[in-house]
Amino acid sequence: MRRKLAALALTTLTALVAGSALAQMPSPEKIHKAWDKNADGGIDKAEWVAAGRKEKRFAPVDADSDGKVTLDELKTAMAKRKAQSQGGAAQTPPADH
């Protein structure tokens, strides 16, 4: 019985910490503004790496492969990441929107 209670407590604590981390995540707008050092509206690979991100993760976020991550691309990538961490698939809006 003690082990079950300890396991339940650990599971609950883990869930709370994970939820707290997600709740403290800055908005995509704040992240984009902070990383876009030259304020040209896009994060290039140099800015991405300077922000502490891995270079290999740039291309998947740069959906149109133009060498810049726009705010919309960052929002989409963050939504996908959040959905994956919650065990689901990201919702994609219809093509006409």
N, C-alpha and C positions, 0 to 999 in steps of 0.2 A: 504494500500500500504506500509506503514511504517513497519508493522508487517511482511509482506512478505519479504521485503528487510532485515530486521533484522534476520529472519529465514534463508534466503539464506546466509547471512554473517556468521552466526553461523555454518551452515552446511559446508561451505567452509573452515572455520577455523578449524573445527573438522577434516575434511579430510586431511588438510595440516599437522596438528599435528600428526595424525596417520601415514601418509606417512613418515613424518620426523623421527618418532620413528623406523619404519621399516628400513629406510635407514641407521640409526645409529647403527643397530644391528651388533655386532661383527660377524666375520665369524665363521662357525663351527670349523674350524681349531684352531682359536685363543681361542675359548671357551674351546675346548677339552684340549689344551695345558695348559691353566690356571687351569682347574679343576683337571687334572691328576697330582696331587702333587708328586707322587712317580715315575712319568715318565715311567710307565710300559706299556703304550699304551692303557690302559683301565681305565675308571672311575668306581671305585667300589662304593657301597652304602654310605660308610663313606665319601668319597671324594665328592659325590653328595650332601649329606646333609651339609657338611662343606662349600660347595659353595653357600648355601642358598636355595637349592631346596627342595621341599617337598618330604619326603621319599616315599609316595604313588605314586609319578609320576616316580619313578625309573623303576619299572617293565615294564610298557608299552614301555619305550624307549629301555630297554635291550631285544631286539627282540628274541635273542636266549636263553635267561634265563641262561646265564653262570655266572651271577654276576658281569659282566663288561659291560660298555657302550663303544663300539668302536667308532672311528671317523665316520665310515659308518652308524652305528646305530643312532648317533647323527644327522648326515646330513639328514637321512631319516625322523627322528622325527621332525626336524626343518622344512623340506619341507612340511610335512603334516600339521604342525601347521600354516605355512604361507598360505597354500592353504585354510585351514579352515577359517582363518581370512579374506581371500579375497572372501569367499563364494563359493569356488570351491572345487574340490577333487584333491588330490595330484596325480601327474602322476607317475605311477609305471613302471619302465623299464621292457621290456620283460624278461622272466626267463632265456633266453640263454645269457644275457649280464651281 
